[in-house]
Amino acid sequence: MDQTWLKTTLERFKNEQDPIRKFLKETKLFEEALANQEFEKTDLLIRKELGGILNSFKESFRKLEEGFVQKAQIQNIGKTNPATTLLDRIIMKVNSAGYGLNGLGTGVKATQEEMENLLNHDFGMLTKVGDLQKEILETLPTSFATNPEAAIESINKLFLDFETQFEARNSIFLKK
């Protein structure tokens, strides 16, 4: 995906006006609640894509474990569990990520600039997850065959780095 996809999707959501949204936008109470909704919808699409890619790693781990069973490598069975657990935690963070103290009852509303920064950050994470995917899918089977502990440690480090980079999105909403 490139930046034009992001702009096109954002514009599509911005121009999407069903009758109920049109009515609610004209009501002062809901006007503020519906502001910047196109950013939230686009970001949700991006995070769903991120979650899907991350979820595919679990299939890689499952196939690796399946290979251990077929080859009767009992000593390696279950060694991918720490990476799978960490991956589950990251997927949950990606899928349930919020927008800071953004809402009707908080008194704090994200600015359009903050929403754009968040959208660009999460869109940039797609590139990072692509790099992570390449690293894991290309090196996992061979590195695990030679040294399973080091391979899982390496994968966990990659996941922790990704998690840290993803969580940097929270600093976008820190009011100065």
GROMACS elastic network, one bead per residue, 0.5 to 0.9 nm:
[ bonds ]
;  ai    aj funct       b0    kb
    1     4     6  0.80735   500
    1     5     6  0.63259   500
    1     6     6  0.80695   500
    1   123     6  0.88893   500
    1   126     6  0.82311   500
    1   127     6  0.85768   500
    2     5     6  0.56405   500
    2     6     6  0.70268   500
    2   123     6  0.89930   500
    3     6     6  0.50912   500
    3     7     6  0.64147   500
    3     8     6  0.86805   500
    3   120     6  0.89803   500
    3   123     6  0.84533   500
    4     7     6  0.50862   500
    4     8     6  0.59866   500
    4     9     6  0.84489   500
    5     8     6  0.51405   500
    5     9     6  0.60244   500
    5    10     6  0.84363   500
    6     9     6  0.53102   500
    6    10     6  0.61068   500
    6    11     6  0.86231   500
    6    42     6  0.76515   500
    6   119     6  0.86694   500
    6   120     6  0.86427   500
    6   123     6  0.78429   500
    7    10     6  0.50872   500
    7    11     6  0.61264   500
    7    12     6  0.85516   500
    8    11     6  0.51604   500
    8    12     6  0.61108   500
    8    13     6  0.87373   500
    9    12     6  0.50094   500
    9    13     6  0.63010   500
    9    14     6  0.85144   500
    9    38     6  0.85635   500
    9    42     6  0.64980   500
   10    13     6  0.53377   500
   10    14     6  0.60993   500
   10    15     6  0.87091   500
   10    38     6  0.58917   500
   10    39     6  0.65328   500
   10    41     6  0.82294   500
   10    42     6  0.60520   500
   11    15     6  0.61182   500
   11    16     6  0.84781   500
   11    38     6  0.77834   500
   12    15     6  0.53142   500
   12    16     6  0.61221   500
   12    38     6  0.81874   500
   13    16     6  0.50064   500
   13    17     6  0.83416   500
   13    37     6  0.79855   500
   13    39     6  0.81234   500
   13    41     6  0.72657   500
   13    42     6  0.75190   500
   14    17     6  0.79397   500
   14    36     6  0.83979   500
   14    37     6  0.78189   500
   14    38     6  0.52474   500
   14    39     6  0.84198   500
   15    38     6  0.87475   500
   16    21     6  0.88682   500
   16    38     6  0.87438   500
   17    20     6  0.80296   500
   17    21     6  0.59728   500
   17    22     6  0.59985   500
   18    21     6  0.54591   500
   18    22     6  0.62908   500
   18    23     6  0.88158   500
   19    22     6  0.51022   500
   19    23     6  0.62526   500
   19    24     6  0.86759   500
   20    23     6  0.51509   500
   20    24     6  0.61310   500
   20    25     6  0.85344   500
   21    24     6  0.50325   500
   21    25     6  0.59220   500
   21    26     6  0.85949   500
   21    34     6  0.80773   500
   22    25     6  0.52502   500
   22    26     6  0.65577   500
   23    26     6  0.53494   500
   23    27     6  0.67351   500
   24    27     6  0.50970   500
   24    28     6  0.80326   500
   24    29     6  0.82073   500
   24    30     6  0.55727   500
   24    31     6  0.65393   500
   24    34     6  0.80394   500
   25    28     6  0.71562   500
   25    29     6  0.84869   500
   25    30     6  0.59452   500
   25    32     6  0.80307   500
   25    33     6  0.86187   500
   25    34     6  0.67283   500
   25    35     6  0.84226   500
   26    29     6  0.87583   500
   26    30     6  0.77254   500
   26    31     6  0.63912   500
   27    30     6  0.56125   500
   27    31     6  0.59406   500
   28    31     6  0.50966   500
   28    32     6  0.72028   500
   29    32     6  0.65933   500
   29    33     6  0.73970   500
   30    34     6  0.61294   500
   30    35     6  0.85864   500
   31    34     6  0.53819   500
   31    35     6  0.63164   500
   32    35     6  0.51483   500
   32    36     6  0.86239   500
   32   104     6  0.83068   500
   32   109     6  0.88611   500
   33    36     6  0.83283   500
   33    37     6  0.80661   500
   33   103     6  0.74114   500
   33   104     6  0.66258   500
   34    37     6  0.54634   500
   34    38     6  0.87673   500
   35    38     6  0.80455   500
   35   112     6  0.88676   500
   36    39     6  0.54820   500
   36    40     6  0.68728   500
   36   110     6  0.86981   500
   36   111     6  0.84070   500
   36   112     6  0.66899   500
   36   115     6  0.74850   500
   37    40     6  0.51100   500
   37    41     6  0.62285   500
   37    42     6  0.86021   500
   38    41     6  0.51689   500
   38    42     6  0.61110   500
   38    43     6  0.84518   500
   39    42     6  0.52238   500
   39    43     6  0.59799   500
   39    44     6  0.84749   500
   39   112     6  0.85748   500
   39   115     6  0.63089   500
   39   116     6  0.71119   500
   39   118     6  0.87495   500
   39   119     6  0.68059   500
   40    43     6  0.50577   500
   40    44     6  0.60404   500
   40    45     6  0.87118   500
   40    99     6  0.84381   500
   40   115     6  0.78438   500
   40   119     6  0.81839   500
   41    44     6  0.50515   500
   41    45     6  0.64301   500
   41    46     6  0.88241   500
   42    45     6  0.51474   500
   42    46     6  0.64015   500
   42    47     6  0.87468   500
   42   119     6  0.76110   500
   43    46     6  0.50114   500
   43    47     6  0.61284   500
   43    48     6  0.85381   500
   43   118     6  0.80050   500
   43   119     6  0.56487   500
   43   120     6  0.89010   500
   43   122     6  0.70241   500
   43   123     6  0.78342   500
   44    47     6  0.51013   500
   44    48     6  0.60995   500
   44    49     6  0.86315   500
   44    95     6  0.82070   500
   45    48     6  0.51194   500
   45    49     6  0.63341   500
   45    50     6  0.87166   500
   46    49     6  0.51388   500
   46    50     6  0.62560   500
   46    51     6  0.86616   500
   46   119     6  0.83956   500
   46   122     6  0.68337   500
   46   123     6  0.63713   500
   46   125     6  0.89101   500
   46   126     6  0.76313   500
   47    51     6  0.60229   500
   47    52     6  0.84703   500
   47    94     6  0.60809   500
   47    95     6  0.62092   500
   47    96     6  0.88935   500
   47    97     6  0.83683   500
   47   122     6  0.71174   500
   47   123     6  0.83948   500
   47   125     6  0.89833   500
   47   126     6  0.86261   500
   48    51     6  0.50398   500
   48    52     6  0.61088   500
   48    53     6  0.86986   500
   48    94     6  0.80239   500
   48    95     6  0.66207   500
   49    52     6  0.50690   500
   49    53     6  0.63125   500
   49    54     6  0.86226   500
   49   126     6  0.78763   500
   50    53     6  0.52923   500
   50    54     6  0.61712   500
   50    55     6  0.84950   500
   50    91     6  0.82551   500
   50    94     6  0.72915   500
   50    95     6  0.84259   500
   50   122     6  0.87242   500
   50   125     6  0.76436   500
   50   126     6  0.62056   500
   50   129     6  0.70559   500
   51    54     6  0.50798   500
   51    55     6  0.59277   500
   51    56     6  0.86358   500
   51    90     6  0.86329   500
   51    91     6  0.55446   500
   51    92     6  0.82283   500
   51    94     6  0.63206   500
   51    95     6  0.63442   500
   52    55     6  0.50080   500
   52    56     6  0.63569   500
   52    91     6  0.85957   500
   53    56     6  0.51804   500
   53    57     6  0.70884   500
   53   126     6  0.89521   500
   53   129     6  0.73520   500
   53   130     6  0.81572   500
   53   133     6  0.77538   500
   54    57     6  0.55129   500
   54    58     6  0.75343   500
   54    87     6  0.72824   500
   54    88     6  0.87780   500
   54    90     6  0.83133   500
   54    91     6  0.65906   500
   54   129     6  0.74813   500
   54   133     6  0.80608   500
   55    58     6  0.55324   500
   55    59     6  0.73463   500
   55    87     6  0.78854   500
   55    88     6  0.80792   500
   55    91     6  0.71479   500
   56    59     6  0.52775   500
   56    60     6  0.67839   500
   56   133     6  0.89284   500
   57    61     6  0.63911   500
   57    62     6  0.86263   500
   57    84     6  0.84111   500
   57    87     6  0.81515   500
   57   133     6  0.76119   500
   57   136     6  0.80173   500
   57   137     6  0.82126   500
   58    61     6  0.50425   500
   58    62     6  0.61239   500
   58    63     6  0.86416   500
   58    83     6  0.88569   500
   58    84     6  0.63589   500
   58    87     6  0.77199   500
   58    88     6  0.86587   500
   59    63     6  0.61714   500
   59    64     6  0.85448   500
   60    63     6  0.51835   500
   60    64     6  0.62027   500
   60    65     6  0.86990   500
   60   136     6  0.87647   500
   60   137     6  0.75133   500
   60   140     6  0.86604   500
   61    65     6  0.61977   500
   61    66     6  0.85153   500
   61    80     6  0.63349   500
   61    81     6  0.85527   500
   61    83     6  0.84833   500
   61    84     6  0.74303   500
   61   140     6  0.88860   500
   62    65     6  0.51111   500
   62    66     6  0.60946   500
   62    67     6  0.86589   500
   62    80     6  0.83943   500
   63    67     6  0.62094   500
   63    68     6  0.87393   500
   64    67     6  0.51100   500
   64    68     6  0.65176   500
   64    69     6  0.89513   500
   64    80     6  0.83208   500
   64   140     6  0.86328   500
   64   141     6  0.71302   500
   64   144     6  0.87642   500
   65    68     6  0.50473   500
   65    69     6  0.64756   500
   65    70     6  0.87854   500
   65    76     6  0.78184   500
   65    77     6  0.60033   500
   65    78     6  0.70943   500
   65    79     6  0.82707   500
   65    80     6  0.74544   500
   66    69     6  0.51910   500
   66    70     6  0.63029   500
   66    71     6  0.86765   500
   66    77     6  0.85756   500
   67    70     6  0.50458   500
   67    71     6  0.60583   500
   67    72     6  0.83282   500
   67    73     6  0.83345   500
   68    71     6  0.51836   500
   68    72     6  0.58385   500
   68    74     6  0.68267   500
   68    75     6  0.85905   500
   68    76     6  0.64632   500
   68    77     6  0.60965   500
   69    73     6  0.62203   500
   69    74     6  0.69101   500
   69    76     6  0.88194   500
   69    77     6  0.70562   500
   70    73     6  0.77954   500
   71    74     6  0.84893   500
   72    75     6  0.86240   500
   72    77     6  0.89531   500
   73    76     6  0.57118   500
   73    77     6  0.68419   500
   74    77     6  0.53367   500
   74    78     6  0.88058   500
   75    78     6  0.84014   500
   75    79     6  0.83750   500
   76    79     6  0.55713   500
   76    80     6  0.83599   500
   76   148     6  0.71582   500
   77    80     6  0.77546   500
   78    81     6  0.54795   500
   78    82     6  0.85567   500
   79    82     6  0.70361   500
   79    83     6  0.83368   500
   79   148     6  0.73623   500
   79   149     6  0.75728   500
   79   152     6  0.75280   500
   80    83     6  0.54298   500
   80    84     6  0.62083   500
   80    85     6  0.87320   500
   80   148     6  0.86822   500
   80   152     6  0.66250   500
   81    85     6  0.60620   500
   81    86     6  0.85642   500
   82    85     6  0.51505   500
   82    86     6  0.62066   500
   82    87     6  0.84993   500
   82   152     6  0.78391   500
   82   156     6  0.78388   500
   83    86     6  0.51096   500
   83    87     6  0.59718   500
   83    88     6  0.85734   500
   83   152     6  0.65727   500
   83   153     6  0.83068   500
   83   155     6  0.69599   500
   83   156     6  0.56769   500
   83   159     6  0.80649   500
   84    88     6  0.61246   500
   84    89     6  0.86923   500
   85    88     6  0.51272   500
   85    89     6  0.64420   500
   85    90     6  0.88319   500
   86    89     6  0.51598   500
   86    90     6  0.63497   500
   86    91     6  0.87009   500
   86   156     6  0.73083   500
   86   159     6  0.73644   500
   86   160     6  0.80792   500
   87    90     6  0.50914   500
   87    91     6  0.60997   500
   87    92     6  0.85647   500
   87   156     6  0.85405   500
   87   159     6  0.70129   500
   88    91     6  0.51209   500
   88    92     6  0.61868   500
   88    93     6  0.87016   500
   89    92     6  0.51706   500
   89    93     6  0.63524   500
   89    94     6  0.87841   500
   90    93     6  0.50352   500
   90    94     6  0.61927   500
   90    95     6  0.85825   500
   90   159     6  0.78990   500
   90   160     6  0.85891   500
   90   162     6  0.85578   500
   90   163     6  0.62285   500
   91    94     6  0.50985   500
   91    95     6  0.60480   500
   91    96     6  0.84625   500
   92    95     6  0.51936   500
   92    96     6  0.59656   500
   92    97     6  0.81850   500
   93    96     6  0.53170   500
   93    97     6  0.55927   500
   93   163     6  0.84658   500
   93   166     6  0.87772   500
   93   167     6  0.85132   500
   94    97     6  0.53729   500
   94   163     6  0.88663   500
   94   166     6  0.78046   500
   94   167     6  0.89868   500
   97   100     6  0.89318   500
   97   167     6  0.89526   500
   98   101     6  0.84225   500
   98   102     6  0.81951   500
   98   170     6  0.86215   500
   99   102     6  0.56032   500
   99   103     6  0.85809   500
   99   110     6  0.76885   500
   99   115     6  0.82208   500
   99   118     6  0.83430   500
   99   169     6  0.88663   500
   99   170     6  0.78122   500
   99   173     6  0.75835   500
  100   103     6  0.87541   500
  100   108     6  0.88924   500
  100   109     6  0.89160   500
  100   110     6  0.78512   500
  100   170     6  0.65907   500
  100   171     6  0.88381   500
  100   172     6  0.83819   500
  100   173     6  0.57193   500
  100   174     6  0.80944   500
  101   106     6  0.62959   500
  101   107     6  0.82334   500
  101   108     6  0.59475   500
  101   109     6  0.71177   500
  101   110     6  0.77893   500
  101   173     6  0.77329   500
  102   105     6  0.85501   500
  102   106     6  0.67419   500
  102   107     6  0.80460   500
  102   108     6  0.58258   500
  102   109     6  0.50129   500
  102   110     6  0.58343   500
  102   173     6  0.88971   500
  103   106     6  0.56549   500
  103   107     6  0.73126   500
  103   108     6  0.69446   500
  103   109     6  0.64103   500
  103   110     6  0.85654   500
  104   107     6  0.66292   500
  104   108     6  0.80474   500
  104   109     6  0.79553   500
  105   108     6  0.82383   500
  106   109     6  0.78067   500
  110   113     6  0.80784   500
  110   114     6  0.60306   500
  110   115     6  0.65671   500
  110   173     6  0.71257   500
  111   114     6  0.51778   500
  111   115     6  0.63270   500
  111   116     6  0.86720   500
  112   115     6  0.50259   500
  112   116     6  0.61180   500
  112   117     6  0.85519   500
  113   116     6  0.50786   500
  113   117     6  0.61357   500
  113   118     6  0.85670   500
  114   117     6  0.50232   500
  114   118     6  0.60936   500
  114   119     6  0.85350   500
  114   172     6  0.62570   500
  114   173     6  0.66769   500
  115   118     6  0.50409   500
  115   119     6  0.61003   500
  115   120     6  0.85974   500
  115   172     6  0.85826   500
  115   173     6  0.89010   500
  116   119     6  0.50380   500
  116   120     6  0.61366   500
  116   121     6  0.84960   500
  117   120     6  0.51348   500
  117   121     6  0.60448   500
  117   122     6  0.86422   500
  117   169     6  0.85845   500
  117   172     6  0.70785   500
  118   122     6  0.61628   500
  118   123     6  0.84068   500
  118   169     6  0.62304   500
  118   170     6  0.86344   500
  118   172     6  0.67101   500
  118   173     6  0.87260   500
  119   122     6  0.52886   500
  119   123     6  0.59866   500
  119   124     6  0.84806   500
  120   124     6  0.60118   500
  120   125     6  0.86229   500
  121   124     6  0.50739   500
  121   125     6  0.64210   500
  121   166     6  0.81020   500
  121   168     6  0.85661   500
  121   169     6  0.66380   500
  122   126     6  0.69578   500
  122   166     6  0.73786   500
  122   169     6  0.76067   500
  123   126     6  0.54375   500
  123   127     6  0.74960   500
  124   127     6  0.54562   500
  124   128     6  0.67077   500
  124   129     6  0.89153   500
  125   129     6  0.60233   500
  125   130     6  0.84338   500
  125   162     6  0.83017   500
  125   165     6  0.79379   500
  125   166     6  0.69058   500
  126   129     6  0.51419   500
  126   130     6  0.61778   500
  126   131     6  0.87366   500
  127   130     6  0.50388   500
  127   131     6  0.63902   500
  127   132     6  0.86706   500
  128   131     6  0.51004   500
  128   132     6  0.61769   500
  128   133     6  0.85463   500
  128   162     6  0.74813   500
  129   133     6  0.59432   500
  129   134     6  0.85299   500
  129   162     6  0.76206   500
  130   134     6  0.62215   500
  130   135     6  0.86009   500
  131   134     6  0.51486   500
  131   135     6  0.61747   500
  131   136     6  0.86363   500
  132   135     6  0.50861   500
  132   136     6  0.61008   500
  132   137     6  0.84886   500
  132   158     6  0.71428   500
  132   159     6  0.81468   500
  132   162     6  0.81450   500
  133   136     6  0.52483   500
  133   137     6  0.59334   500
  133   138     6  0.82621   500
  134   137     6  0.53998   500
  134   138     6  0.58781   500
  134   139     6  0.82565   500
  135   138     6  0.55192   500
  135   139     6  0.59642   500
  135   140     6  0.77880   500
  135   155     6  0.89045   500
  135   158     6  0.89536   500
  136   139     6  0.54668   500
  136   140     6  0.52214   500
  136   141     6  0.85870   500
  136   155     6  0.71255   500
  136   158     6  0.88574   500
  137   140     6  0.57367   500
  137   141     6  0.75613   500
  138   141     6  0.73872   500
  138   142     6  0.80859   500
  139   142     6  0.57348   500
  139   143     6  0.57754   500
  139   144     6  0.80923   500
  139   151     6  0.85856   500
  140   143     6  0.54046   500
  140   144     6  0.57222   500
  140   145     6  0.84027   500
  140   151     6  0.68831   500
  140   152     6  0.85532   500
  140   155     6  0.81849   500
  141   144     6  0.53195   500
  141   145     6  0.62369   500
  142   145     6  0.52137   500
  142   146     6  0.66607   500
  142   147     6  0.88710   500
  143   146     6  0.53863   500
  143   147     6  0.61075   500
  143   148     6  0.69929   500
  143   150     6  0.80092   500
  143   151     6  0.56434   500
  144   147     6  0.52995   500
  144   149     6  0.76739   500
  144   150     6  0.77620   500
  144   151     6  0.52665   500
  144   152     6  0.75372   500
  145   148     6  0.63457   500
  145   151     6  0.87416   500
  146   150     6  0.89765   500
  146   151     6  0.85229   500
  147   150     6  0.55958   500
  147   151     6  0.61835   500
  147   152     6  0.88201   500
  148   151     6  0.50330   500
  148   152     6  0.61667   500
  148   153     6  0.85027   500
  149   152     6  0.53399   500
  149   153     6  0.61260   500
  149   154     6  0.85577   500
  150   154     6  0.59949   500
  150   155     6  0.85512   500
  151   154     6  0.50773   500
  151   155     6  0.61887   500
  151   156     6  0.85700   500
  152   156     6  0.59799   500
  152   157     6  0.84735   500
  153   156     6  0.50923   500
  153   157     6  0.61855   500
  153   158     6  0.87113   500
  154   157     6  0.51160   500
  154   158     6  0.63640   500
  154   159     6  0.87529   500
  155   158     6  0.50183   500
  155   159     6  0.62117   500
  155   160     6  0.85900   500
  156   160     6  0.60422   500
  156   161     6  0.85177   500
  157   160     6  0.50450   500
  157   161     6  0.61098   500
  157   162     6  0.85460   500
  158   161     6  0.51673   500
  158   162     6  0.62150   500
  158   163     6  0.86324   500
  159   162     6  0.50276   500
  159   163     6  0.60906   500
  159   164     6  0.86147   500
  160   164     6  0.61427   500
  160   165     6  0.85864   500
  161   164     6  0.51299   500
  161   165     6  0.62126   500
  161   166     6  0.85862   500
  162   165     6  0.51190   500
  162   166     6  0.60921   500
  162   167     6  0.85785   500
  163   166     6  0.50615   500
  163   167     6  0.60818   500
  163   168     6  0.86707   500
  164   167     6  0.51313   500
  164   168     6  0.63765   500
  165   168     6  0.52566   500
  165   169     6  0.77215   500
  166   169     6  0.60085   500
  166   170     6  0.85168   500
  167   170     6  0.58429   500
  167   171     6  0.80694   500
  168   171     6  0.56651   500
  168   172     6  0.75949   500
  169   172     6  0.55750   500
  169   173     6  0.79037   500
  170   173     6  0.59423   500
  170   174     6  0.72859   500
  171   174     6  0.52451   500
  171   175     6  0.88096   500
  172   175     6  0.83384   500
